[in-house]
Amino acid sequence: MTTTENGSSVPRRQLGRKMKELRESAGLSITEAFTALEWSRQRLWRYETGQVAVHPNDVAVMGQLYGTDPQTIEGLKELARQSKAKGWWHAYSDIPEWFELFLGMEAAASRAREFAAEIIPGLLQSPQYAKEIISRGPIRLTPEAIDERVSIRMQRQRILTRPRPAAPRRETILSEAALVRGFGPELMVDQLARVVAVTELPNVSVRVIPFGAGVHSAFQGPFVILDFPRESPVRDPEPTTVYEESPTGSLYLDKPSEVDTYSFIWADLSRVALDEFESRRLIEQKMKEWSR
């Protein structure tokens, strides 16, 4: 099985969207399609949403049902083969399917904009801070499982400095609460020093919304907006996607109206956040306060 930096998430989503378009163009509802295919609704839904890899033979069967021409079917079968590629995270056993999809999309994105309200986000976390956060999750984990999840988080951070494909532009806006809600002075000094160090990277921006900034539009909670490059002249880029995570799953929003809403929220956060220089000064100030 091929191993890639980006894994299979983007090819899977591209293939799923195309198969859904072909089904709808054929005038078939999802119920009519899975009944004719003698599959479960869940299987077809997971294919169309890019949750799982699709076997090329299944692509051919769907294409024939939808009246797709042989040349298109062959092209989609090749995309299906790409959808079976493995990313680095497949070496770990304890990754939920919904988060595996995000890891692949995060790795493929050329730009990511993230808002974090209560905690320092994963790509900026120190190992000890990550361990404390993971240990306090709603699911009780064994020490081994905690260590594995910390290792995964540290592996994710390599995206910020990778040479190929080019490291993405990463823009983070934090609430000041994330700087003061912590696990003890020594750990928080180490964590905030990590944030300051990451801001030295040319592709990373960290800005802070101070308590005095007042109300903003992101009161529903944290999110990530992912933008994707055009991988080839003949393949459309993955649409901008908003990712929201909960303790039991995640949402992937890519309708233009949804993306526009979150783009408005991001613009509002940018309006009330300190600039990068003043944000760094505030982070360093909080480091001093934690070290007293």
C-alpha positions in Angstrom: 0.0 0.0 0.0 1.4 3.4 -1.0 2.2 5.8 1.8 2.0 9.5 1.2 2.4 12.8 3.1 -1.2 13.7 2.5 -2.9 10.3 2.6 -6.1 9.5 0.9 -8.6 12.0 2.3 -8.7 14.5 -0.6 -8.9 11.8 -3.4 -11.7 10.1 -1.4 -13.7 13.3 -1.0 -13.2 14.2 -4.7 -14.3 10.8 -5.8 -17.3 10.8 -3.4 -18.5 14.1 -4.8 -18.2 12.9 -8.3 -20.0 9.7 -7.7 -22.8 11.7 -6.0 -23.0 14.0 -9.0 -23.3 11.1 -11.4 -26.0 9.5 -9.3 -28.0 12.7 -9.1 -27.5 13.3 -12.9 -28.9 9.8 -13.5 -32.0 10.9 -11.5 -31.5 8.3 -8.7 -32.2 9.0 -5.1 -29.8 7.5 -2.6 -32.4 5.0 -1.6 -33.0 3.9 -5.2 -29.2 3.6 -5.7 -28.3 1.5 -2.7 -31.3 -0.7 -3.3 -30.3 -1.3 -6.9 -26.7 -1.9 -5.8 -27.8 -4.2 -3.0 -25.7 -2.3 -0.6 -26.6 -0.6 2.7 -27.4 3.1 2.9 -24.5 3.6 5.2 -22.0 2.1 2.7 -23.1 4.3 -0.1 -23.3 7.4 2.1 -19.7 6.7 3.4 -18.5 6.4 -0.2 -20.2 9.7 -1.3 -18.9 11.7 1.7 -15.3 10.4 1.4 -15.4 8.7 4.7 -13.8 5.5 3.4 -11.8 4.4 0.4 -13.7 3.0 -2.6 -12.6 -0.1 -4.4 -12.2 0.5 -8.2 -14.6 -2.4 -8.8 -17.3 -0.6 -6.8 -16.7 2.5 -8.9 -17.3 0.5 -12.0 -20.5 -1.0 -10.7 -21.8 2.5 -9.6 -20.8 4.0 -12.9 -22.6 1.3 -14.9 -25.8 1.9 -12.9 -25.6 5.6 -13.4 -25.0 5.2 -17.2 -21.5 6.7 -17.1 -19.3 6.4 -20.2 -16.4 3.9 -20.0 -13.7 6.6 -20.3 -15.0 8.4 -17.3 -15.3 5.2 -15.3 -11.7 4.4 -16.0 -10.6 7.9 -14.8 -12.7 7.5 -11.6 -11.2 4.0 -11.0 -7.7 5.6 -11.1 -8.9 8.1 -8.5 -10.2 5.2 -6.4 -6.8 3.7 -6.4 -5.4 7.0 -5.1 -8.0 6.9 -2.4 -6.4 3.8 -0.9 -3.1 5.6 -0.2 -1.9 5.5 3.4 -0.8 8.6 5.4 1.7 8.5 8.2 -1.1 8.3 10.8 -2.1 4.8 9.6 0.8 3.5 11.7 -1.3 4.3 14.8 -4.2 2.2 15.8 -6.2 4.6 18.0 -7.4 7.2 15.5 -11.2 7.7 15.0 -12.3 7.5 11.4 -13.7 11.0 11.5 -10.4 12.4 12.7 -8.4 10.4 10.2 -10.2 12.3 7.5 -9.2 15.6 9.1 -5.6 14.6 9.3 -5.5 14.0 5.6 -7.3 17.2 4.8 -5.0 19.2 7.1 -1.9 17.7 5.4 -3.3 18.6 2.0 -4.3 22.2 2.8 -2.2 25.1 1.6 -3.7 27.5 4.2 -5.4 26.9 7.6 -7.1 29.5 9.8 -7.9 28.4 13.3 -9.8 30.0 16.2 -9.2 28.5 19.7 -11.2 29.9 22.7 -10.1 27.9 25.8 -7.0 26.0 25.0 -3.8 26.2 22.9 -4.6 24.3 19.7 -2.9 21.0 18.8 -0.3 22.3 16.3 1.0 24.8 18.9 1.1 22.5 21.9 4.1 21.3 23.9 4.3 17.6 24.6 3.5 18.0 28.3 0.6 20.4 27.7 -0.8 17.9 25.0 -0.6 15.1 27.5 -2.5 17.1 30.2 -5.2 18.0 27.7 -5.6 14.5 26.4 -5.7 13.1 29.9 -8.6 15.3 30.8 -10.7 14.3 27.8 -14.3 12.8 28.3 -13.1 9.3 27.5 -10.9 7.5 30.0 -7.7 6.4 28.3 -4.9 4.0 29.3 -1.4 5.6 29.8 -0.4 3.8 26.6 -3.3 5.3 24.6 -2.5 8.8 26.0 1.1 8.5 25.0 0.1 7.4 21.5 -2.2 10.4 21.1 0.5 12.7 22.2 2.8 11.1 19.7 0.2 11.7 16.9 -0.1 15.3 17.9 3.7 15.8 17.8 3.8 14.1 14.4 1.1 16.5 13.1 3.3 19.5 14.0 5.8 18.4 11.4 3.5 19.9 8.8 4.6 23.4 9.9 8.2 22.8 8.8 7.9 20.2 6.1 9.9 21.0 2.9 7.6 19.1 0.4 4.9 19.8 -0.3 5.5 23.4 0.9 4.5 24.0 4.5 1.0 25.5 4.7 0.2 29.1 5.8 -1.1 28.6 9.4 -3.0 31.5 11.0 -4.2 31.1 14.6 -6.4 33.5 16.6 -6.5 32.7 20.4 -8.7 34.0 23.1 -6.6 35.4 26.0 -8.4 32.7 28.1 -6.2 30.1 26.4 -3.1 31.9 27.9 -4.4 31.9 31.5 -6.3 28.7 31.8 -3.6 26.3 32.5 -2.1 23.4 34.5 0.5 25.0 36.7 3.3 27.6 36.3 6.1 25.4 35.0 4.0 23.7 32.4 2.4 26.9 31.2 5.7 28.7 30.9 7.0 25.9 28.7 3.8 25.9 26.7 3.8 29.7 26.0 7.5 29.5 25.2 6.5 26.9 22.6 3.9 29.3 21.1 6.5 32.1 20.9 9.0 29.8 19.2 6.5 28.7 16.6 5.7 32.3 15.7 9.3 32.6 14.4 8.3 30.4 11.5 7.6 32.5 8.4 4.4 30.6 7.6 2.9 30.9 11.1 0.8 33.7 12.5 -0.5 33.8 16.1 -2.8 36.6 17.2 -4.6 37.0 20.5 -8.0 38.5 21.4 -7.5 40.3 24.7 -10.3 40.2 27.3 -10.8 43.9 26.8 -11.7 43.5 23.2 -15.3 42.8 24.0 -17.8 40.5 22.2 -17.0 38.9 18.8 -18.9 36.6 16.4 -17.2 33.3 17.3 -19.2 32.7 20.5 -20.2 29.2 19.2 -16.7 27.9 19.7 -13.5 26.9 17.9 -13.2 26.0 14.2 -10.6 25.6 11.4 -11.0 26.9 7.8 -9.0 24.9 5.3 -8.0 26.1 1.9 -6.6 23.8 -0.8 -4.2 24.2 -3.7 -4.9 23.2 -7.3 -3.0 19.9 -7.6 -3.2 19.7 -11.4 -4.6 21.7 -14.3 -7.2 19.0 -15.0 -8.5 18.5 -11.4 -10.5 21.1 -9.5 -9.0 22.0 -6.1 -10.8 20.7 -3.0 -13.3 23.3 -1.9 -12.6 25.4 1.1 -13.8 23.4 4.1 -14.7 24.4 7.7 -13.9 21.8 10.3 -15.6 21.7 13.7 -14.8 19.1 16.3 -16.8 17.7 19.2 -15.9 15.0 21.8 -17.7 12.4 19.7 -17.2 13.4 16.1 -16.8 16.3 13.7 -18.5 18.5 11.1 -17.1 19.2 7.6 -18.9 22.2 6.0 -18.1 23.2 2.4 -21.2 24.7 1.0 -20.5 28.3 -0.2 -23.0 29.8 2.2 -21.4 27.9 5.1 -17.9 29.0 4.1 -19.1 32.6 3.7 -20.5 32.6 7.2 -17.2 31.4 8.7 -15.2 33.8 6.6 -17.3 36.6 8.0 -16.7 35.3 11.6 -12.9 35.1 10.8 -12.9 38.7 9.6 -14.6 39.8 12.8 -12.1 37.9 14.9 -9.3 39.6 12.9 -10.9 42.9 13.6 -10.8 42.5 17.4 -7.5 40.6 17.7 -4.2 42.2 18.5 -1.6 42.3 15.7 1.2 39.8 15.7 3.7 42.0 17.5 1.3 43.0 20.2 0.0 39.4 20.5 3.6 38.2 21.1 4.1 40.9 23.8 0.9 39.7 25.5 2.0 36.1 25.4 5.4 37.0 26.8 3.7 39.0 29.5 1.6 36.0 30.5 4.8 33.9 30.6 6.2 36.3 33.2 3.0 36.1 35.2 3.1 32.3 35.2 6.7 32.3 36.3 6.2 34.4 39.4 
